[in-house]
């Protein structure tokens, strides 16, 4: 299809959508709909993120600094599991939103049913593989011997619940894809609050230590999954599962993985970054490795909580843009991207100011150990110098996923983490020592966002040149 034919087809789709689609995501002001979508998701993610944050506080204060180092050391493995689950859920959601935007609910139901079965199967297989090979993975991560026992005690219960985690992730993503983020919020709210309660009970009352933190996560996940199943089977205008559609569909799975792969690259990139950072710390600062691993773990936990609003905005952008792209509203797709970048950058600017100039405000919640707080503060003051640019980079990748363009989304995600950041973490310390690990982050942020903005501007200018 020529570019002129593409423009004419899009204009025709916009006219049809204007007449036939009264859905608020397709007709109400972009900023209003973006905020309405983003707020429940952000609240849900923030509350859900509190369990990781509180988990770290309870482990550090209730068990000890070495226990925190153990949990931080296996966090990359946990993030890998989360990455694959997020890939399947996000890819499915992008497809469902586009079909619902075009009014094709039957196909949306088919995608949902097949994706649920696929996610459960992948979760079970992944859990088995990681459980069997976990000690080999510990060696690859170069985990210090004193951390191994607690690290394994934390990881094993979470691996055992992976099937439920994958199923729950698929259900909550289906709520969001259908424009019902409030149901997603309910599920995540229940899981997070119960996790905090179980954490306090198992660590401080029963004195179960690190295993108590893991089993608190498991029980909270089971309860939140039960609520997700209940919500899926009640209420009006739900996506439906039928026995006829509950089967493997290679074409659907290929689309899901293709569109979700950029999310996998983003999440797993976080896991690989932690793993490579731990490896680099062990190599370039062997005498202080445990202290710096603990400090980096605290910085990461603090960052994750403050990063979640930005993640919620990317999820809202994906839903809003995918709905409008499915209906043919290309101009609204562009407006969605611009709105998300502006609002997201306001948030990342605030986070950067806090984590660069006043990180102690958060870090002192974890521990009274001044040596650990000082080490973590020094890391934070460098690592987050370039975080102000993160919103633009993430939104550019997300918009390509929303419109079904997996390759550009994948390239943008892989460029920042795998082509720039990871090699830099391993190479800069040869020039700057341990400080080179931390300077890798802001340098990568600036280069990565420049590439993302230039590429996205070029793509939309040439592929969707529409004047309204």
C-alpha positions in Angstrom: 0.0 0.0 0.0 1.4 3.4 -1.0 1.6 6.2 1.6 -1.2 8.2 -0.2 -3.5 5.1 0.0 -2.6 4.7 3.7 -3.5 8.3 4.4 -6.8 8.0 2.6 -7.6 4.8 4.4 -6.9 6.4 7.8 -9.0 9.4 6.9 -11.9 7.2 5.9 -11.5 5.2 9.2 -11.6 8.5 11.2 -14.8 9.6 9.5 -16.4 6.2 10.1 -15.3 6.2 13.7 -16.6 9.7 14.3 -20.0 8.6 13.3 -20.3 5.2 14.8 -18.2 5.1 18.0 -19.6 7.0 21.1 -17.1 5.4 23.5 -15.6 8.1 25.8 -12.1 7.0 24.9 -12.8 7.9 21.3 -14.7 11.2 21.8 -13.9 12.9 25.1 -10.9 15.3 25.5 -7.6 13.4 25.4 -6.1 14.9 28.6 -9.3 14.1 30.5 -9.4 10.5 29.3 -5.7 10.0 29.9 -6.0 11.2 33.5 -9.1 9.1 34.1 -7.3 6.0 32.8 -4.0 6.7 34.5 -5.2 7.6 38.0 -6.8 4.3 39.0 -3.8 2.4 37.4 -1.3 4.6 39.2 -3.1 4.2 42.6 -3.2 0.4 42.0 0.5 0.3 41.1 1.5 2.5 43.9 -0.4 0.5 46.5 1.0 -2.7 44.9 4.5 -1.2 45.0 4.1 -0.5 48.6 4.4 -4.2 49.4 7.9 -4.3 47.8 8.8 -1.1 49.6 7.5 -2.3 53.0 9.0 -5.7 52.3 12.4 -4.1 52.1 11.8 -2.0 55.3 10.6 -5.1 57.2 13.5 -7.3 56.0 16.2 -4.7 56.7 14.8 -3.7 60.2 13.3 -7.1 61.2 16.0 -9.5 59.9 19.1 -7.5 59.0 21.3 -5.9 56.3 22.6 -9.2 55.0 19.1 -10.4 54.6 18.3 -7.4 52.4 21.4 -8.1 50.4 20.2 -11.7 49.9 16.7 -10.6 48.7 18.3 -8.0 46.4 20.7 -10.6 44.9 17.8 -12.8 43.6 15.6 -9.9 42.7 16.8 -10.2 39.0 15.3 -13.7 38.8 12.0 -12.5 40.3 12.0 -9.6 37.8 12.6 -12.1 34.9 9.4 -13.9 35.9 7.5 -10.6 36.2 8.9 -9.6 32.8 7.5 -12.6 30.9 4.1 -12.3 32.7 4.0 -8.6 31.8 4.9 -9.4 28.2 2.0 -11.8 27.8 -0.5 -9.5 29.6 0.6 -6.3 27.8 0.6 -7.9 24.3 -2.8 -9.3 24.9 -4.2 -6.0 26.2 -2.9 -4.1 23.1 -4.7 -6.5 20.8 -7.9 -6.5 22.8 -8.1 -2.7 23.1 -7.7 -2.3 19.3 -10.5 -4.9 18.7 -12.8 -3.3 21.2 -12.1 0.1 19.7 -13.2 -1.2 16.3 -16.3 -2.8 17.9 -15.2 -6.5 17.4 -15.9 -8.0 20.8 -16.0 -11.5 19.5 -12.4 -11.5 18.5 -11.5 -9.7 21.7 -13.0 -12.6 23.7 -11.1 -15.1 21.5 -7.8 -13.3 22.2 -8.5 -13.2 25.9 -9.4 -16.9 26.2 -6.5 -18.2 24.2 -4.1 -15.8 26.0 -5.2 -17.0 29.4 -4.4 -20.6 28.6 -1.1 -19.6 27.1 -0.1 -17.5 30.1 -0.9 -20.4 32.6 1.1 -22.8 30.5 4.1 -20.5 30.2 4.0 -19.7 33.9 4.1 -23.4 34.9 6.9 -24.3 32.5 9.0 -21.2 33.6 8.5 -22.1 37.3 9.8 -25.6 36.7 12.8 -24.5 34.7 13.9 -21.9 37.2 13.4 -24.1 40.2 15.5 -26.9 38.7 18.3 -24.6 37.5 18.3 -22.0 40.3 21.7 -23.0 41.9 23.4 -22.7 38.5 21.8 -19.2 38.1 23.2 -18.3 41.6 26.7 -19.1 40.3 26.2 -17.0 37.2 25.1 -14.1 39.3 28.3 -14.6 41.4 26.3 -14.5 44.7 28.5 -14.3 47.7 28.4 -17.5 49.8 26.9 -15.9 53.0 23.8 -14.7 51.0 22.9 -18.0 49.4 20.7 -19.6 52.1 18.4 -16.6 52.6 18.3 -15.9 48.8 17.1 -19.4 48.1 14.6 -19.3 50.9 13.1 -16.2 49.5 13.0 -17.3 45.8 11.6 -20.8 46.0 8.1 -20.0 47.4 7.7 -17.2 44.8 8.6 -19.6 42.0 6.1 -22.1 43.2 3.3 -19.6 42.8 4.2 -18.5 39.3 1.2 -20.1 37.6 -1.2 -18.1 39.8 0.9 -15.0 39.2 0.6 -15.4 35.4 -3.1 -16.1 35.5 -3.8 -13.1 37.8 -1.7 -10.9 35.5 -3.7 -11.9 32.5 -7.0 -11.2 34.3 -6.0 -7.8 35.5 -4.6 -6.8 32.1 -7.9 -7.8 30.6 -9.7 -5.4 32.9 -7.4 -2.5 31.9 -7.7 -3.4 28.2 -11.5 -3.2 28.4 -11.3 0.3 29.9 -12.0 -0.8 33.5 -8.9 0.2 35.4 -10.9 0.4 38.6 -11.2 -3.4 38.7 -7.4 -3.7 38.2 -7.0 -1.3 41.1 -9.2 -3.5 43.4 -7.2 -6.6 42.7 -3.8 -4.9 43.3 -5.1 -3.1 46.3 -6.2 -6.3 48.1 -2.9 -8.0 47.3 -0.8 -5.1 48.5 -2.6 -4.5 51.8 -2.6 -8.2 52.6 1.0 -8.5 51.8 1.9 -5.8 54.3 -0.3 -7.5 57.0 1.3 -10.9 56.4 4.8 -9.4 56.2 4.4 -7.8 59.7 2.8 -11.0 61.1 5.4 -13.5 59.7 8.5 -11.4 60.2 7.9 -9.6 63.5 5.4 -11.9 65.3 6.3 -15.4 64.1 10.0 -14.5 63.5 10.1 -16.4 60.3 12.8 -14.1 58.8 13.3 -14.0 55.0 11.1 -17.0 54.3 8.3 -15.2 56.1 8.5 -12.3 53.6 8.3 -14.8 50.7 5.3 -16.6 52.1 3.5 -13.3 52.8 3.8 -12.6 49.0 2.4 -16.0 48.2 -0.6 -15.8 50.4 -1.4 -12.2 49.2 -1.2 -13.3 45.6 -3.6 -16.2 46.2 -6.1 -13.8 47.7 -5.8 -11.2 45.0 -6.2 -13.9 42.3 -9.4 -15.0 43.9 -10.8 -11.5 43.7 -9.7 -11.3 40.1 -11.6 -14.5 39.3 -14.7 -13.2 41.1 -14.6 -9.8 39.2 -14.1 -11.6 35.9 -17.3 -13.6 36.4 -19.5 -10.8 37.7 -20.8 -7.5 36.3 -21.7 -6.3 32.9 -19.7 -5.9 29.7 -17.0 -8.4 30.6 -14.7 -10.3 28.3 -15.9 -13.8 28.3 -14.1 -17.2 28.4 -15.7 -20.1 26.5 -14.6 -23.7 26.3 -14.5 -23.4 22.5 -12.1 -20.5 22.6 -10.0 -21.8 25.5 -7.4 -23.4 23.3 -3.9 -22.7 21.9 -3.9 -20.4 18.9 -0.5 -20.0 17.3 -1.4 -16.8 15.4 -2.8 -15.1 18.5 0.2 -16.2 20.6 2.6 -14.8 18.0 0.9 -11.5 18.0 0.8 -11.4 21.8 4.5 -12.2 22.1 5.4 -9.8 19.3 3.5 -6.8 20.8 4.4 -7.7 24.3 8.1 -8.2 23.7 9.1 -4.6 24.1 7.6 -4.7 27.6 9.6 -7.9 28.2 12.7 -6.1 27.1 11.9 -3.2 29.4 11.2 -5.3 32.5 13.9 -8.0 31.9 16.3 -5.2 31.1 15.7 -4.0 34.6 16.5 -7.5 35.8 19.6 -7.9 33.7 20.7 -4.4 34.8 20.5 -5.5 38.4 22.3 -8.7 37.7 25.1 -7.0 35.7 25.4 -4.4 38.4 25.8 -7.0 41.1 28.4 -8.8 38.9 30.3 -5.5 38.3 30.2 -4.6 42.0 31.6 -8.1 42.9 34.4 -7.6 40.3 35.4 -4.0 40.8 34.7 -3.7 44.6 35.2 -7.1 46.1 35.9 -5.7 49.6 32.7 -3.7 49.8 30.5 -5.9 47.6 27.9 -6.8 50.3 27.6 -3.2 51.5 27.2 -1.8 47.9 24.8 -4.6 46.9 22.6 -3.7 49.9 22.9 0.0 49.1 22.0 -0.5 45.5 19.0 -2.7 46.6 17.7 0.1 48.8 18.1 2.6 46.0 16.3 0.3 43.6 13.4 -0.3 46.0 13.0 3.4 46.5 13.1 4.1 42.8 10.6 1.3 42.0 8.0 3.0 44.2 8.5 6.4 42.6 8.8 4.8 39.1 5.3 3.3 39.3 3.3 6.4 38.4 5.3 6.7 35.2 4.6 3.0 34.5 0.9 3.7 35.1 1.0 6.5 32.6 2.5 4.2 29.9 -0.2 1.7 30.5 -2.9 4.4 30.2 -1.3 5.6 27.0 -1.3 2.2 25.5 -5.0 1.7 26.2 -6.0 5.2 25.0 -3.8 5.1 21.9 -4.8 1.5 21.0 -8.5 2.3 21.3 -8.2 5.3 19.0 -5.9 3.6 16.5 -8.4 0.7 16.2 -11.1 3.3 15.5 -8.9 5.2 13.0 -8.3 8.3 15.1 -4.7 8.9 14.2 -4.7 12.5 15.3 -5.9 11.5 18.7 -3.2 8.9 18.9 -0.6 11.7 18.3 -2.3 13.9 20.9 -2.3 11.0 23.4 1.5 10.6 23.0 2.1 14.4 23.4 -0.1 14.5 26.5 1.6 11.5 28.1 5.1 12.9 27.5 4.2 16.3 29.1 2.6 14.8 32.2 5.1 12.1 32.5 8.1 14.5 32.4 6.5 16.6 35.1 6.6 13.5 37.3 10.1 12.4 36.4 11.5 15.9 37.0 10.1 15.7 40.6 11.5 12.3 41.2 14.9 13.3 39.9 15.1 16.3 42.2 14.2 14.1 45.2 16.5 11.2 44.5 19.5 13.4 43.5 19.4 16.0 46.2 17.4 14.4 49.1 17.5 10.6 48.8 18.0 10.3 52.6 14.3 11.2 53.0 13.4 7.7 51.7 16.5 5.7 52.6 16.3 6.4 56.3 13.0 4.5 56.4 14.8 1.3 55.7 17.7 1.5 58.2 19.5 3.6 60.8 22.9 2.3 59.6 24.6 5.6 58.5 27.2 3.8 56.5 24.6 2.1 54.4 22.5 5.3 54.0 25.6 7.2 52.9 26.6 4.6 50.3 23.0 4.5 49.0 22.8 8.3 48.9 26.0 8.5 46.8 24.6 6.0 44.4 21.3 7.8 44.1 22.8 11.2 43.5 24.5 10.0 40.3 22.2 7.3 39.0 19.1 9.6 38.7 20.7 12.6 37.1 19.2 11.7 33.8 15.9 10.2 34.9 14.1 13.4 33.9 14.2 12.1 30.3 12.7 8.7 31.1 9.1 9.7 30.4 9.7 10.7 26.8 11.7 7.5 26.1 9.1 5.2 27.6 6.2 6.9 25.9 7.8 6.7 22.5 8.3 2.9 22.9 4.7 2.5 24.2 3.1 4.3 21.3 4.5 1.8 18.8 3.2 -1.1 20.9 -0.2 0.6 21.0 -0.5 0.9 17.2 0.7 -2.7 16.6 4.2 -1.9 15.5 6.3 -4.3 17.4 9.6 -3.9 15.7 10.1 -0.1 16.4 8.9 -0.6 20.0 11.4 -3.5 20.4 14.3 -1.6 18.9 13.7 1.5 21.1 13.6 -0.7 24.3 16.6 -2.7 23.3 18.7 0.3 22.2 18.7 1.9 25.7 19.3 -1.1 27.9 21.0 -3.8 25.9 23.0 -1.7 23.4 23.9 1.2 25.6 23.5 0.6 29.4 24.7 -3.0 30.0 28.0 -2.6 28.0 28.6 0.7 29.7 28.2 -0.8 33.2 30.8 -3.3 32.3 33.2 -1.0 30.6 33.2 2.4 32.4 34.5 1.0 35.7 37.7 0.2 33.9 38.1 4.0 33.5 36.3 5.4 36.6 36.3 2.6 39.1 33.1 1.7 40.9 31.8 5.2 40.1 31.7 4.3 36.5 28.9 1.8 37.2 26.7 4.7 38.5 27.6 7.2 35.8 26.5 4.6 33.1 22.9 5.4 34.0 22.5 9.1 33.3 24.8 8.9 30.2 22.5 6.2 28.8 19.3 8.1 29.7 20.4 11.2 27.6 21.6 9.2 24.6 18.6 6.9 24.7 15.9 9.5 24.8 17.5 11.5 22.0 17.3 8.4 19.7 13.7 7.7 20.8 12.4 11.2 20.1 14.1 11.5 16.8 12.9 8.1 15.5 9.3 8.6 16.7 9.1 12.1 15.1 10.5 10.7 11.9 8.1 7.7 11.9 4.9 9.7 12.6 5.8 12.5 10.2 6.3 10.1 7.3 3.7 7.3 8.0 0.8 9.3 9.4 0.9 12.8 7.8 -2.6 13.9 8.4 -3.9 17.4 9.0 -7.1 18.0 10.9 
